[in-house]
Amino acid sequence: MNSPSPPSEAPRLSTRDLTVAYGDYVLMRDVNLDVRKGDIFLIMGGSGCGKSTLLRVLMGLKAPSRGRVLYGGQDFWNAGEDIRRGLMRGIGVLFQSGALWSSMTLAENVGLPLQQYTDLGDEEIRELASLKLALAGLAGFEDYYPSEISGGMRKRAGLARALALDPDVLFLDEPSAGLDPVSSRLLDDLILELRDTLGTTFVIVSHELASIFAIASNGIFLDAATRTVMARGNPRDMLNDPATAPSARKFLTRGEG
């Protein structure tokens, strides 16, 4: 597995003293993280710790109660609307379900962001959609509908759509959810391939240990009890470090070691 970018390079994405809350209820506090170019950064933790909510804050869908989200040093939530919109153009998202339009073919689904955000013609959009589907291992499936392919293939199609605008950072929310072990491993392999060939930077929410240990280069563990980050770094290093918090160790071993 390739190493992430050297520490001297400015992070693609970072947070500083981030607090996320719903009204008076604090979900997490003092979250600090740095995601560098080429990272596969895992946000880990048990149910209810706020993983998906943190992802929404990082993606610009929910404002934090306190702290900063920085894209290349630019303070996202304190920037003007035009700057925020421009920064959001640099991200791609794969939701748990894949979120494909059932009435559209795979090529039409992947081409939709290109129709909305570029001035490309129909033929160019079709060509780019075919390219993105091929990158996701779906060459030849352009005219299939989501209902005609497997769950694993729908996740790949969703990933192809997330890649449509060549994002700087790609967010994945529980990408292995609902997949069998073989399909899950194929998706992990695809993530690694995209990182290695395109230099794609990933931020992934997951509780699947097999995927976490297979692909993560960096990450944080969110603890539901303390509502903060209790461990950070490569998950394998967390597991081998005697100083790792018991809650993180229990998560990474599922209580078996």
PyMOL commands that set and color helices and strands:
alter all, ss='L'
color gray80, all
select helices_A, chain A and resi 51-59+81-88+106-117+122-135+146-148+151-162+181-198+209-215+235-240+246-253
alter helices_A, ss='H'
color red, helices_A
select strands_A, chain A and resi 13-22+25-35+40-44+66-71+74-75+91-94+169-173+201-205+218-223+228-232
alter strands_A, ss='S'
color yellow, strands_A
deselect
rebuild
show_as cartoon
